[in-house]
Amino acid sequence: MDSSTLIQLNKISLYLLIIPVALFYLFKINSIPSGMGGGERILSGLLMISSGILVYFSTLGLWKNRTVSLLSVFWFYFSPVILTYGRLLSPIPSGIFLIVFLFFSFIYFENKLFKALSFIIFIILLKIIYPSFYLFNSFFDYKHYSVNFFKLISGQFLFFTNDTFWWGGAREYGILFLAVLPFLIFGLYDLLVIKGQKLKLPLYFIFSILILSAGSPHLPESQEFLLAIPFFAMILGKGAHLFFSSHFSTILKYAIILSFAGFFTYQLIDFTHYYFIHYSLRVRNEASYHATAF
């Protein structure tokens, strides 16, 4: 198969990833969550979809592998955070788009002056569209730093419970699906042993966001760590590619792939159930409680 055909197949695959995510964002957008207009929230979905496209081209520029890029976009679009916040009127979609664009500029701009200028523009725009970012309004919380740090990297927060925001979607799931854990381990290993500092850039972005987020005096309500999701997706893309390229026996590899696919599909369906049934009821009940109490 020639390169032009592969590029076309890659583009088609990217479009096929966007379609189900767009449908998820639009489904019952006027009623879930209740009390929010659907029209304004369409912008959040568009920002998330655009961020995924930037993730694709960023990883393509970084690792020169279209399969890794597609896998990264897949993990990005189908993470609990991206599915949830693409339906909310929140600064998170704008913040994610900005930070992925900053990453994109670091990949494609070799000139240090352009990189510095991109960072300055990023800070200015972040101040405008994400004024609740804690560093713009309060001080670094040294007192609870270690507690916050270990909370953010805990398995409980990453895979099982998202308590970072009142409108946080299905709290029964963390910021990643548990099914992706093997690929996260493979991806982290690959980035740790790979030569070349630039190739480790997603890891540096996650670490930087973690350091800043752990200093927030507003945890667990603070949401800054959610900006790391695109870079987790990139690591998962790298890890999945490494896993599928590993020299397991054919039978073992297919058995693992089928097991993973089944578990991931189950978690995705279960998350969708929690979001459209349990989450919508909880938000409606909590909104009713606050309206009555205050």
N, C-alpha and C positions, 0 to 999 in steps of 0.2 A: 504494500500500500504506500503510495507516494505521500510526500510531506503535505501537499496542498489538500489532499483528501483527509488526512489526519487533522489538519487545522479546522476544516469544515465540520468534521465529526465533533471536535472539541467545542466549537461554537454551538452546535446543535445541543450537545449535552448541557452546556451552560444555560441555554434557554429552557431546557427541560427541567432544570433545577429551579429556575425562577418561577415557573408556572404554578406548582403546588404551593410554594411559599406565598405568592401573591393571592391565591385563592384562600389560604388560611387567614391572611390579613384582612380580606374583604368579608369573610363569612361572619354574619351577624355583627358587623362592626358598629352598627347603630344601637345595639342593645347590650353588648358585652365588651367591657364592663359597663354597667348601667350608670347613668348620670353624666355621660360624656358624649359630645357630638361626634359622629363618625367622620364627617367631612374633614375636620382638622387633622384627624389621626391618620388619614391616608398619606399625609406627608411623611409621617414616621415610617410607614411601610416602604415608601419610595426611597427614603434615606437608607434603610437597612438593605434593600435590594441593590442600591448603588454602591453601598459599602462592600457588599459581596463581590461585585464586579471589580472594585479596586483591590480586594483581597486576591482575586484571580490574577490580575496583572502584576501585583506586587510580588507574589510568590513566583510568577513566571520570570520576572526580571531578576529575582534573587537566586533561584535554584535551576532555572532554565529547563523545567520539566512540566509539561502540560498536564500530565496525569496527577502530579502532586498538587498543581494549581486547582484542578477540578475537585480533588478530594478535600482540599482546604475549604473551598467554597461550600461543598456539601456539608462539612462539619459546622461551618459558620451559619448557614441558613437553618440547619436543623438542630440548633442548640436551644434549650429552654429559654434563655435570656433573649435571643434574637426573635424567636417566635412570639414571646410575650410583649416585648417593648416595641415591636413593629406595629402593635395595635394600640399603643398608648401615646397620649400627648405628653411627652416627657423630654428632658434634655439629653437623655441617654442616646437615642438614635443620632442626634446631631453630634454629640461628643464622640461616638464611635466613628461616624463618617469623617470627622476632623482628624482623629488620631490615625486612622488608616490612610488618609491622604498625606499626613505627615510622614508615615512610614513609606508610602509610595514615593514621596519626594526624596527621601533618604536613599532609596534604591536607585532612582533614575537620575538624580543630580549628583555628579561627581564633584562639582565645585563646592568648596566648604562655605563660601560666602552665600551661595544659594541655599545650602542646607540651614545655615544660621538664619537667613531671612525667612525661610519656611517655618522654622521654629518660632520666631517672633510673631509671625502672622498667625500661627496656631494659637499662641497664648492670647493674642488680642481677640481673635474670633471666639475662643473658648470663654473668655470673660463676657462676651456679648450674649452668646447663646446658652451658656451653662453658668449663670451667675451664682447658682447654689453650690458650685464646687467649693469645698470647705476652705481651701487656702485663700480664696477671695474674700472670705468673711470672718475667719477665725484663725486661731493659732494651732500649730502642730501639737498634738496631744502626746507628750512624752510619758505621762503617768500610766496610761493604759496601752502603751505601744506594743509591748510583748504579747499581751493578751489578744489584742486585735490582730497582730501579725499571725499568730498561730491559729486563730479562728479562720482567717482568710485562706490559709493553706490546708486546713483540716479536711479530711474526707467527708465529714458531715456537711460542711458548707459547699464543697465542690460538687458532691454527688447526691445528697439526700434532702437538704433543707435550705430553702432560700428565704431568709428572714430580713433581707436588706431593705425592704420597702413595703409600705402598707398596700400599695397597688402592685405588689410583686408577682402576680400571677399564681400559678400552682405552687404553693409553698412546700408541697410534698416532694418536689424535685429541687436539686441543687442547680448550679449554673451550668453543669454538664451532665449528660446522661452517663450512668454507671457503665453502660455497655462499651463506652469508648476508652475505658481505663487501659486495656492492653496497648492500644495505639498511642495513648499519652506516654506510657512508659517507653515504648519503642522510639517515639519522637524525641523525648527528652534525652535518651541515650544517644541517639543519632546526632543531636545538636551539641551535646557535651563532647563527643569525640571528634566531630568534624573539624577540619582545619580551615582557618580563615575566620577572622572576627566578624566580618560582614555577614557571613552565612549564619551566624548565631544571633542576628539582630532580633528576631521574634522573642527569643529568650530574654534579651536585655530589656525589651519593651515591657514584658510581663514583670520582670524583677523591679523595674523602675516604678511601674504602676502599683505594685504590691507595697513598696517602701512608702510611697505617698499615701496610699489608701489606709494603711495601718495607723497612720498618724491622725486620722480623722476623729474629732471628738464626738461625732454624731453616729458612730456605728451602734446598732446594726442598721439604722435608717439610711445611712450614707450609701451611695451607690457607685462611688468612683472606681471600685475594683472591677465593675462590669465592663469598663473600657478595655479590659485585657482579653475579652472574648475573641476578637479577631486573631490575636496572636496565639491563643490556645488552639484555634482552628487550624492555623498554619502548622503548628507542631503536630497536631493530629493528622493532618494531611501527609506530612513527612513520615510520621510513624506508621500510618496505614500502608503507604507505598513501600516502606522498608519491610513491613510484615509480609505483604503480598509477594515481595521479591525474594523472600527468604527461601532457603533450600530445604523446606520440609518435604516429606513424602506427599505425593499428590492426594492420596486418600486422607491423610491427616489434615492437609491444608484445606481441602473441601469441607471436611467435617467441622473444622474451626470456623470457616467462613459461614457455613450454614447455621451453626450455633450462634455466632455473633449476629447474623442477619435476623434470626428469630428473636433474640433477646432485644436487639435495637428496635425492631418493629413493634414488639410488645410494649417497650417503654414509650415509644412515640405515640402509640394508640392510647396507652394509659394516661400519658401527659395530656393529650387532646381531650380525653374524657374529663380529667380533673379540671382542665381549664374551662371548657364550655359548660360543665355541669356544676361541679363543686365550687370553683372559683367565682363564677357569676353569682351563685347563691350567697356565698360568704360576703362578697362585696356589697350586694344588695342589703343583706342583713346588717352589716356594719354601718353602711350609710344611713339606714333607717334608725339604728341605735344612736348614732351621733346627732341626727336631726331631732330625735326625741329628747336626748339628754341635754342638748345645748340650744 
